[in-house]
Amino acid sequence: MNKSITQKMKYKQSVVKYSYKYGVKKASIQFNEWPKTIYRWRERYDGNIESLKDKSRRPHSHPNQHTDKEIELIRNYKRNYKRNNKRNNKETGLVVLWVKLREVGYTRTIQGLYHVLQRLGIYEKAPSKAKEQEKIEIIPVTYPGEKVQIDVKYVPTACLTK
């Protein structure tokens, strides 16, 4: 664990000390921080600057993540596992694999299966089918106004040359 004192921690400590001396309202005006933020820092501050360290925002768990049982089921089907003497599951496509897994009890969507297969390194992303754009040849301009087109509907007779 990193024990270094950062500038942010020193800043928070100075805001908290200022708020103890002059009040939260004056501290929020002076340091341009929301009062609620200062109250939170004051709650956490115990006299030690380490107590003002930023805490992790990473969640402890994700409620919709695939279970180990589901991941093992996917891996088993993608291995060289033959079912009812049919073709090898190693070459099956995403939709076919998803349908087979649904028959066995897999309840997730096909998009969820796609993301898990990518994360596990089992399924490669398909290359883009977009066509390459043709490169346009840029012709250099030799004099000003060369690329300008002017449509004239009426030309006065004084402008015409003979």
N, CA, C and O of each residue as an XYZ file, in Angstrom:
648
protein
N       0.848     -1.181      0.000
C       0.000      0.000      0.000
C       0.888      1.236      0.000
O       1.878      1.304      0.728
N       0.526      2.196     -0.812
C       1.318      3.404     -0.947
C       1.069      4.327      0.246
O      -0.076      4.663      0.547
N       2.134      4.732      0.916
C       2.015      5.578      2.106
C       2.374      7.035      1.813
O       2.541      7.821      2.746
N       2.495      7.408      0.543
C       2.909      8.768      0.218
C       1.768      9.755      0.440
O       0.595      9.418      0.274
N       2.124     10.950      0.808
C       1.158     12.016      1.020
C       1.084     12.825     -0.269
O       2.092     13.360     -0.730
N      -0.085     12.911     -0.837
C      -0.233     13.605     -2.110
C      -0.654     15.055     -1.893
O      -1.048     15.449     -0.795
N      -0.563     15.827     -2.952
C      -0.988     17.224     -2.900
C      -2.485     17.316     -2.609
O      -2.938     18.228     -1.917
N      -3.236     16.374     -3.139
C      -4.680     16.377     -2.933
C      -5.014     16.177     -1.459
O      -5.929     16.809     -0.931
N      -4.272     15.299     -0.802
C      -4.511     15.053      0.620
C      -4.160     16.290      1.446
O      -4.865     16.634      2.394
N      -3.057     16.957      1.073
C      -2.679     18.190      1.780
C      -3.727     19.275      1.584
O      -4.054     20.018      2.510
N      -4.251     19.354      0.358
C      -5.291     20.331      0.054
C      -6.530     20.064      0.904
O      -7.092     20.989      1.491
N      -6.957     18.802      0.972
C      -8.128     18.450      1.767
C      -7.915     18.783      3.239
O      -8.822     19.266      3.916
N      -6.701     18.518      3.727
C      -6.392     18.814      5.127
C      -6.474     20.316      5.392
O      -6.987     20.741      6.428
N      -5.964     21.122      4.450
C      -6.027     22.575      4.645
C      -7.467     23.079      4.616
O      -7.820     24.000      5.352
N      -8.298     22.478      3.765
C      -9.712     22.866      3.712
C     -10.398     22.501      5.018
O     -11.166     23.296      5.561
N     -10.130     21.315      5.522
C     -10.760     20.864      6.770
C     -10.322     21.746      7.934
O     -11.153     22.154      8.745
N      -9.037     22.043      8.025
C      -8.541     22.898      9.128
C      -9.141     24.301      9.038
O      -9.496     24.899     10.054
N      -9.248     24.817      7.818
C      -9.850     26.136      7.614
C     -11.313     26.115      8.037
O     -11.809     27.067      8.640
N     -12.012     24.999      7.711
C     -13.430     24.909      8.068
C     -13.626     24.805      9.576
O     -14.626     25.296     10.100
N     -12.691     24.175     10.281
C     -12.780     24.121     11.750
C     -12.597     25.509     12.347
O     -13.223     25.849     13.351
N     -11.740     26.303     11.728
C     -11.430     27.626     12.266
C     -12.500     28.661     11.909
O     -12.918     29.435     12.770
N     -12.952     28.683     10.635
C     -13.843     29.742     10.164
C     -15.247     29.254      9.780
O     -16.119     30.074      9.489
N     -15.476     27.955      9.775
C     -16.796     27.431      9.418
C     -16.811     26.871      8.001
O     -15.980     27.211      7.159
N     -17.764     26.022      7.778
C     -17.852     25.324      6.495
C     -18.249     26.284      5.380
O     -17.744     26.172      4.263
N     -19.140     27.219      5.662
C     -19.602     28.151      4.629
C     -18.453     28.989      4.088
O     -18.292     29.124      2.875
N     -17.653     29.553      4.992
C     -16.512     30.359      4.552
C     -15.475     29.513      3.832
O     -14.853     29.969      2.873
N     -15.286     28.277      4.295
C     -14.327     27.378      3.652
C     -14.793     27.020      2.237
O     -13.988     26.941      1.309
N     -16.088     26.807      2.090
C     -16.590     26.461      0.751
C     -16.432     27.633     -0.207
O     -16.155     27.426     -1.388
N     -16.602     28.859      0.280
C     -16.410     30.045     -0.569
C     -14.929     30.238     -0.871
O     -14.552     30.517     -2.009
N     -14.105     30.091      0.140
C     -12.659     30.315     -0.009
C     -12.013     29.305     -0.967
O     -11.198     29.675     -1.812
N     -12.386     28.025     -0.826
C     -11.733     26.968     -1.604
C     -12.572     26.489     -2.794
O     -12.164     25.586     -3.525
N     -13.745     27.101     -2.980
C     -14.622     26.765     -4.103
C     -14.976     25.271     -4.111
O     -14.879     24.600     -5.139
N     -15.381     24.777     -2.960
C     -15.820     23.384     -2.802
C     -17.245     23.389     -2.270
O     -17.662     24.345     -1.616
N     -17.991     22.330     -2.547
C     -19.349     22.224     -2.030
C     -19.298     21.965     -0.524
O     -18.434     21.226     -0.052
N     -20.218     22.569      0.233
C     -20.240     22.332      1.685
C     -20.393     20.857      2.037
O     -19.792     20.377      2.999
N     -21.198     20.140      1.256
C     -21.400     18.716      1.542
C     -20.068     17.956      1.449
O     -19.808     17.048      2.238
N     -19.234     18.337      0.480
C     -17.927     17.702      0.331
C     -17.064     17.982      1.550
O     -16.379     17.093      2.056
N     -17.101     19.212      2.011
C     -16.293     19.580      3.195
C     -16.789     18.835      4.426
O     -15.979     18.377      5.232
N     -18.101     18.705      4.586
C     -18.641     17.944      5.719
C     -18.193     16.482      5.653
O     -17.878     15.880      6.679
N     -18.164     15.908      4.431
C     -17.714     14.519      4.272
C     -16.251     14.387      4.660
O     -15.866     13.434      5.337
N     -15.427     15.356      4.227
C     -14.009     15.311      4.585
C     -13.827     15.472      6.092
O     -12.976     14.814      6.689
N     -14.620     16.338      6.702
C     -14.526     16.536      8.156
C     -14.913     15.269      8.910
O     -14.329     14.950      9.946
N     -15.910     14.544      8.379
C     -16.334     13.296      9.007
C     -15.222     12.260      8.984
O     -15.010     11.529      9.951
N     -14.519     12.212      7.862
C     -13.453     11.219      7.700
C     -12.174     11.609      8.421
O     -11.412     10.731      8.825
N     -11.916     12.898      8.593
C     -10.646     13.373      9.127
C     -10.541     13.061     10.620
O     -11.400     13.451     11.410
N      -9.461     12.343     10.995
C      -9.257     11.993     12.396
C      -7.960     12.586     12.935
O      -7.445     12.118     13.951
N      -7.429     13.600     12.276
C      -6.173     14.205     12.688
C      -4.995     13.673     11.903
O      -3.921     14.274     11.916
N      -5.175     12.566     11.228
C      -4.137     11.964     10.407
C      -4.446     12.255      8.941
O      -5.576     12.068      8.490
N      -3.446     12.709      8.205
C      -3.656     13.064      6.802
C      -4.009     11.847      5.955
O      -4.638     11.991      4.907
N      -3.612     10.642      6.394
C      -3.916      9.412      5.657
C      -5.419      9.134      5.611
O      -5.885      8.424      4.720
N      -6.182      9.687      6.561
C      -7.622      9.448      6.580
C      -8.332     10.180      5.438
O      -9.476      9.856      5.117
N      -7.668     11.162      4.823
C      -8.263     11.905      3.712
C      -7.909     11.326      2.353
O      -8.209     11.921      1.319
N      -7.269     10.161      2.360
C      -6.880      9.513      1.114
C      -8.129      9.099      0.336
O      -9.119      8.664      0.925
N      -8.076      9.239     -1.000
C      -9.198      8.825     -1.838
C      -9.400      7.324     -1.724
O      -8.442      6.550     -1.754
N     -10.649      6.926     -1.594
C     -10.960      5.509     -1.486
C     -11.293      4.941     -2.853
O     -11.662      5.679     -3.766
N     -11.165      3.652     -2.991
C     -11.454      2.975     -4.245
C     -12.941      3.052     -4.552
O     -13.779      2.943     -3.658
N     -13.259      3.244     -5.840
C     -14.659      3.276     -6.256
C     -15.047      1.988     -6.961
O     -16.145      1.870     -7.505
N     -14.158      1.047     -6.946
C     -14.396     -0.228     -7.617
C     -15.458     -1.007     -6.846
O     -15.385     -1.099     -5.620
N     -16.432     -1.563     -7.539
C     -17.470     -2.336     -6.844
C     -16.905     -3.650     -6.310
O     -15.965     -4.205     -6.879
N     -17.476     -4.139     -5.228
C     -17.029     -5.407     -4.642
C     -17.440     -6.585     -5.513
O     -16.721     -7.579     -5.609
N     -18.594     -6.468     -6.142
C     -19.053     -7.528     -7.032
C     -19.995     -6.918     -8.052
O     -20.434     -5.776     -7.911
N     -20.296     -7.683     -9.069
C     -21.246     -7.249    -10.079
C     -22.394     -8.249    -10.076
O     -22.164     -9.446    -10.248
N     -23.618     -7.786     -9.887
C     -24.723     -8.742     -9.738
C     -25.021     -9.546    -10.995
O     -25.581    -10.638    -10.898
N     -24.662     -9.037    -12.176
C     -24.998     -9.729    -13.417
C     -23.819    -10.479    -14.030
O     -23.910    -10.942    -15.167
N     -22.730    -10.604    -13.306
C     -21.576    -11.273    -13.905
C     -21.826    -12.775    -14.030
O     -22.588    -13.368    -13.266
N     -21.157    -13.367    -15.023
C     -21.301    -14.802    -15.245
C     -20.734    -15.569    -14.050
O     -19.705    -15.192    -13.489
N     -21.404    -16.625    -13.680
C     -20.917    -17.457    -12.578
C     -19.824    -18.382    -13.094
O     -19.675    -18.577    -14.301
N     -19.064    -18.949    -12.166
C     -18.002    -19.886    -12.547
C     -18.583    -21.106    -13.253
O     -17.960    -21.665    -14.156
N     -19.779    -21.517    -12.836
C     -20.433    -22.668    -13.452
C     -20.753    -22.372    -14.924
O     -20.550    -23.223    -15.790
N     -21.251    -21.172    -15.200
C     -21.577    -20.792    -16.579
C     -20.324    -20.697    -17.447
O     -20.329    -21.135    -18.598
N     -19.267    -20.135    -16.905
C     -18.016    -20.008    -17.657
C     -17.441    -21.388    -17.948
O     -16.935    -21.630    -19.044
N     -17.514    -22.294    -16.976
C     -17.022    -23.664    -17.199
C     -17.864    -24.381    -18.252
O     -17.330    -25.147    -19.054
N     -19.170    -24.139    -18.255
C     -20.052    -24.708    -19.262
C     -19.674    -24.221    -20.664
O     -19.649    -25.007    -21.612
N     -19.383    -22.938    -20.791
C     -18.969    -22.366    -22.080
C     -17.647    -22.978    -22.529
O     -17.491    -23.357    -23.690
N     -16.708    -23.071    -21.611
C     -15.396    -23.639    -21.961
C     -15.515    -25.102    -22.380
O     -14.854    -25.535    -23.324
N     -16.351    -25.858    -21.684
C     -16.546    -27.266    -22.033
C     -17.110    -27.415    -23.442
O     -16.689    -28.295    -24.193
N     -18.058    -26.561    -23.798
C     -18.650    -26.647    -25.120
C     -17.698    -26.195    -26.211
O     -17.766    -26.704    -27.330
N     -16.821    -25.262    -25.921
C     -15.885    -24.787    -26.936
C     -14.684    -25.713    -27.088
O     -13.969    -25.646    -28.088
N     -14.458    -26.580    -26.099
C     -13.362    -27.537    -26.225
C     -13.703    -28.590    -27.257
O     -14.768    -28.556    -27.873
N     -12.814    -29.496    -27.431
C     -13.022    -30.568    -28.397
C     -13.969    -31.607    -27.810
O     -13.587    -32.752    -27.572
N     -15.193    -31.193    -27.585
C     -16.204    -32.008    -26.913
C     -17.256    -32.398    -27.936
O     -17.844    -31.519    -28.567
N     -17.507    -33.657    -28.117
C     -18.476    -34.116    -29.110
C     -19.783    -34.463    -28.412
O     -19.810    -35.142    -27.386
N     -20.858    -33.975    -29.003
C     -22.171    -34.203    -28.411
C     -23.034    -34.937    -29.427
O     -23.262    -34.443    -30.531
N     -23.498    -36.079    -29.062
C     -24.358    -36.912    -29.914
C     -23.693    -37.213    -31.262
O     -24.371    -37.267    -32.288
N     -22.382    -37.409    -31.262
C     -21.606    -37.730    -32.459
C     -21.791    -36.713    -33.581
O     -21.699    -37.067    -34.756
N     -22.043    -35.490    -33.241
C     -22.159    -34.434    -34.255
C     -20.798    -33.790    -34.440
O     -19.805    -34.238    -33.867
N     -20.758    -32.743    -35.238
C     -19.469    -32.123    -35.558
C     -18.835    -31.472    -34.330
O     -19.490    -31.239    -33.314
N     -17.580    -31.195    -34.455
C     -16.757    -30.653    -33.388
C     -17.258    -29.262    -32.978
O     -17.570    -28.448    -33.846
N     -17.341    -28.976    -31.676
C     -17.818    -27.683    -31.196
C     -16.778    -26.585    -31.310
O     -17.100    -25.418    -31.086
N     -15.551    -26.918    -31.650
C     -14.510    -25.909    -31.746
C     -14.796    -24.925    -32.875
O     -14.458    -23.745    -32.776
N     -15.419    -25.410    -33.949
C     -15.669    -24.569    -35.107
C     -17.075    -23.982    -35.134
O     -17.427    -23.287    -36.087
N     -17.877    -24.240    -34.126
C     -19.251    -23.738    -34.156
C     -19.254    -22.226    -34.059
O     -18.388    -21.617    -33.430
N     -20.251    -21.638    -34.698
C     -20.399    -20.195    -34.668
C     -21.022    -19.734    -33.362
O     -21.388    -20.547    -32.513
N     -21.134    -18.449    -33.212
C     -21.645    -17.864    -31.977
C     -23.106    -18.240    -31.744
O     -23.481    -18.628    -30.638
N     -23.920    -18.125    -32.776
C     -25.353    -18.399    -32.617
C     -25.596    -19.875    -32.319
O     -26.413    -20.215    -31.463
N     -24.887    -20.746    -33.025
C     -25.050    -22.189    -32.801
C     -24.630    -22.545    -31.377
O     -25.311    -23.313    -30.697
N     -23.521    -21.992    -30.936
C     -23.052    -22.233    -29.569
C     -24.067    -21.739    -28.557
O     -24.338    -22.415    -27.565
N     -24.635    -20.557    -28.800
C     -25.608    -19.982    -27.878
C     -26.855    -20.863    -27.791
O     -27.388    -21.082    -26.703
N     -27.317    -21.367    -28.934
C     -28.498    -22.237    -28.943
C     -28.217    -23.527    -28.179
O     -29.057    -23.989    -27.407
N     -27.024    -24.117    -28.395
C     -26.668    -25.350    -27.680
C     -26.599    -25.103    -26.178
O     -27.058    -25.926    -25.385
N     -26.029    -23.979    -25.795
C     -25.939    -23.659    -24.367
C     -27.323    -23.417    -23.771
O     -27.573    -23.782    -22.622
N     -28.223    -22.805    -24.540
C     -29.581    -22.564    -24.048
C     -30.303    -23.883    -23.790
O     -31.099    -23.987    -22.857
N     -30.025    -24.890    -24.616
C     -30.649    -26.198    -24.425
C     -30.211    -26.843    -23.118
O     -30.957    -27.616    -22.516
N     -28.993    -26.521    -22.683
C     -28.442    -27.127    -21.476
C     -28.789    -26.327    -20.223
O     -28.616    -26.821    -19.109
N     -29.284    -25.078    -20.396
C     -29.669    -24.308    -19.224
C     -29.016    -22.947    -19.113
O     -29.176    -22.280    -18.090
N     -28.289    -22.509    -20.123
C     -27.676    -21.175    -20.129
C     -28.782    -20.146    -20.319
O     -29.597    -20.280    -21.231
N     -28.824    -19.119    -19.470
C     -29.947    -18.176    -19.498
C     -29.568    -16.788    -19.976
O     -30.429    -15.913    -20.061
N     -28.311    -16.567    -20.287
C     -27.873    -15.219    -20.665
C     -28.200    -14.902    -22.122
O     -28.570    -15.784    -22.897
N     -28.054    -13.620    -22.481
C     -28.302    -13.207    -23.862
C     -27.097    -13.544    -24.734
O     -26.020    -13.872    -24.236
N     -27.302    -13.457    -26.041
C     -26.218    -13.758    -26.974
C     -25.125    -12.691    -26.885
O     -23.947    -12.985    -27.093
N     -25.516    -11.458    -26.577
C     -24.523    -10.402    -26.409
C     -23.634    -10.665    -25.201
O     -22.425    -10.436    -25.245
N     -24.247    -11.150    -24.120
C     -23.476    -11.494    -22.929
C     -22.497    -12.616    -23.212
O     -21.355    -12.585    -22.755
N     -22.951    -13.615    -23.973
C     -22.073    -14.721    -24.351
C     -20.917    -14.213    -25.207
O     -19.773    -14.628    -25.026
N     -21.222    -13.311    -26.141
C     -20.198    -12.737    -27.021
C     -19.114    -12.023    -26.204
O     -17.923    -12.204    -26.454
N     -19.531    -11.217    -25.237
C     -18.563    -10.479    -24.418
C     -17.718    -11.415    -23.561
O     -16.520    -11.187    -23.392
N     -18.331    -12.463    -23.021
C     -17.577    -13.421    -22.204
C     -16.562    -14.166    -23.062
O     -15.420    -14.363    -22.647
N     -16.975    -14.578    -24.255
C     -16.055    -15.274    -25.151
C     -14.883    -14.385    -25.545
O     -13.750    -14.854    -25.654
N     -15.156    -13.108    -25.759
C     -14.066    -12.174    -26.078
C     -13.130    -12.005    -24.888
O     -11.909    -12.015    -25.044
N     -13.707    -11.850    -23.701
C     -12.888    -11.651    -22.503
C     -12.020    -12.864    -22.211
O     -10.876    -12.720    -21.782
N     -12.558    -14.063    -22.442
C     -11.797    -15.286    -22.201
C     -10.791    -15.571    -23.316
O      -9.936    -16.444    -23.169
N     -10.887    -14.845    -24.423
C      -9.967    -15.038    -25.539
C     -10.344    -16.203    -26.418
O      -9.521    -16.681    -27.199
N     -11.582    -16.675    -26.306
C     -12.041    -17.811    -27.097
C     -12.524    -17.343    -28.467
O     -12.303    -18.025    -29.467
N     -13.170    -16.207    -28.519
C     -13.797    -15.726    -29.746
C     -13.095    -14.451    -30.198
O     -12.947    -13.503    -29.426
N     -12.668    -14.440    -31.448
C     -11.992    -13.263    -32.002
C     -13.027    -12.347    -32.640
O     -14.032    -12.805    -33.183
N     -12.768    -11.065    -32.566
C     -13.647    -10.097    -33.198
C     -13.561    -10.245    -34.706
O     -12.469    -10.389    -35.257
N     -14.701    -10.211    -35.374
C     -14.717    -10.333    -36.831
C     -14.184     -9.039    -37.448
O     -14.478     -7.953    -36.948
N     -13.411     -9.140    -38.521
C     -12.904     -7.914    -39.145
C     -14.039     -7.106    -39.754
O     -15.060     -7.663    -40.157
N     -13.862     -5.831    -39.819
C     -14.874     -4.934    -40.348
C     -15.055     -5.164    -41.839
O     -14.088     -5.380    -42.569
N     -16.316     -5.113    -42.285
C     -16.606     -5.314    -43.693
C     -16.713     -3.987    -44.449
O     -17.099     -3.973    -45.617
N     -16.383     -2.907    -43.811
C     -16.467     -1.595    -44.453
C     -15.442     -1.496    -45.576
O     -14.306     -1.950    -45.441
N     -15.861     -0.899    -46.677
C     -14.973     -0.750    -47.823
C     -13.979      0.370    -47.544
O     -14.274      1.337    -46.841
N     -12.805      0.207    -48.113
C     -11.811      1.264    -47.973
C     -12.182      2.403    -48.901
O     -12.606      2.181    -50.035
N     -12.022      3.610    -48.419
C     -12.334      4.778    -49.231
C     -11.224      5.014    -50.247
O     -10.042      4.813    -49.967
N     -11.638      5.445    -51.431
C     -10.649      5.754    -52.450
C      -9.944      7.049    -52.088
O     -10.563      7.998    -51.606
N      -8.650      7.074    -52.325
C      -7.884      8.275    -52.018
C      -8.099      9.297    -53.125
O      -7.976      8.978    -54.308
N      -8.414     10.499    -52.743
C      -8.671     11.574    -53.692
C      -7.352     12.266    -54.007
O      -6.599     12.643    -53.109
N      -7.094     12.423    -55.278
C      -5.856     13.086    -55.694
C      -6.060     14.590    -55.583
O      -6.999     15.143    -56.155
N      -5.187     15.236    -54.854
C      -5.280     16.677    -54.654
C      -4.418     17.371    -55.707
O      -3.210     17.147    -55.782
N      -5.046     18.206    -56.509
C      -4.331     18.948    -57.556
C      -3.874     20.268    -56.960
O      -4.684     21.006    -56.399
N      -2.590     20.573    -57.075
C      -2.110     21.828    -56.485
C      -2.659     23.054    -57.232
O      -2.857     23.017    -58.446
N      -2.894     24.112    -56.500
C      -3.417     25.358    -57.058
C      -2.237     26.215    -57.510
O      -1.288     26.422    -56.754
N      -2.301     26.710    -58.743
C      -1.187     27.512    -59.266
C      -1.403     28.999    -59.117
O      -0.430     29.748    -59.022
N      -2.656     29.461    -59.092
C      -2.922     30.883    -58.900
C      -4.199     31.036    -58.080
O      -5.033     30.131    -58.061
N      -4.359     32.183    -57.395
C      -5.539     32.381    -56.551
C      -6.822     32.412    -57.380
O      -6.868     33.028    -58.445
N      -7.845     31.754    -56.892
C      -9.132     31.742    -57.564
C      -9.269     30.656    -58.609
O     -10.263     30.622    -59.333
N      -8.302     29.774    -58.703
C      -8.331     28.722    -59.717
C      -9.462     27.725    -59.467
O     -10.072     27.232    -60.416
N      -9.739     27.432    -58.226
C     -10.757     26.437    -57.907
C     -12.132     27.053    -57.677
O     -13.051     26.343    -57.269
N     -12.298     28.317    -57.918
C     -13.574     28.989    -57.683
C     -14.363     29.016    -58.980
O     -13.832     29.359    -60.036
N     -15.630     28.652    -58.891
C     -16.504     28.700    -60.058
C     -17.586     29.716    -59.800
O     -18.270     29.667    -58.778
N     -17.740     30.638    -60.729
C     -18.744     31.686    -60.567
C     -19.758     31.543    -61.689
O     -19.392     31.495    -62.863
N     -21.041     31.474    -61.322
C     -22.112     31.425    -62.312
C     -22.664     32.833    -62.474
O     -23.149     33.427    -61.512
N     -22.591     33.369    -63.690
C     -23.069     34.718    -63.962
C     -24.341     34.612    -64.778
O     -24.360     33.968    -65.827
N     -25.417     35.250    -64.297
C     -26.686     35.198    -65.012
C     -26.880     36.431    -65.893
O     -27.531     36.351    -66.935
N     -26.329     37.552    -65.489
C     -26.500     38.787    -66.258
C     -25.173     39.509    -66.304
O     -24.544     39.742    -65.272
N     -24.757     39.856    -67.487
C     -23.508     40.592    -67.658
C     -23.862     41.931    -68.308
O     -24.413     41.961    -69.409
N     -23.548     43.034    -67.631
C     -23.837     44.329    -68.241
C     -23.008     44.529    -69.519
O     -21.910     43.985    -69.640
N     -23.525     45.292    -70.447
C     -22.834     45.503    -71.736
C     -21.532     46.259    -71.534
O     -20.613     46.121    -72.341
N     -21.429     47.061    -70.467
C     -20.194     47.811    -70.214
C     -19.060     46.887    -69.859
O     -17.891     47.233    -70.033
N     -19.400     45.692    -69.353
C     -18.365     44.740    -68.927
C     -17.869     43.866    -70.087
O     -16.801     43.259    -70.004
N     -18.649     43.811    -71.158
C     -18.251     42.972    -72.273
C     -17.119     43.617    -73.053
O     -17.142     44.825    -73.288
N     -16.147     42.843    -73.452
C     -15.041     43.352    -74.260
C     -15.246     42.913    -75.707
O     -15.792     41.847    -75.990
N     -14.782     43.783    -76.616
C     -14.955     43.481    -78.026
C     -13.697     42.995    -78.647
O     -13.674     42.695    -79.841
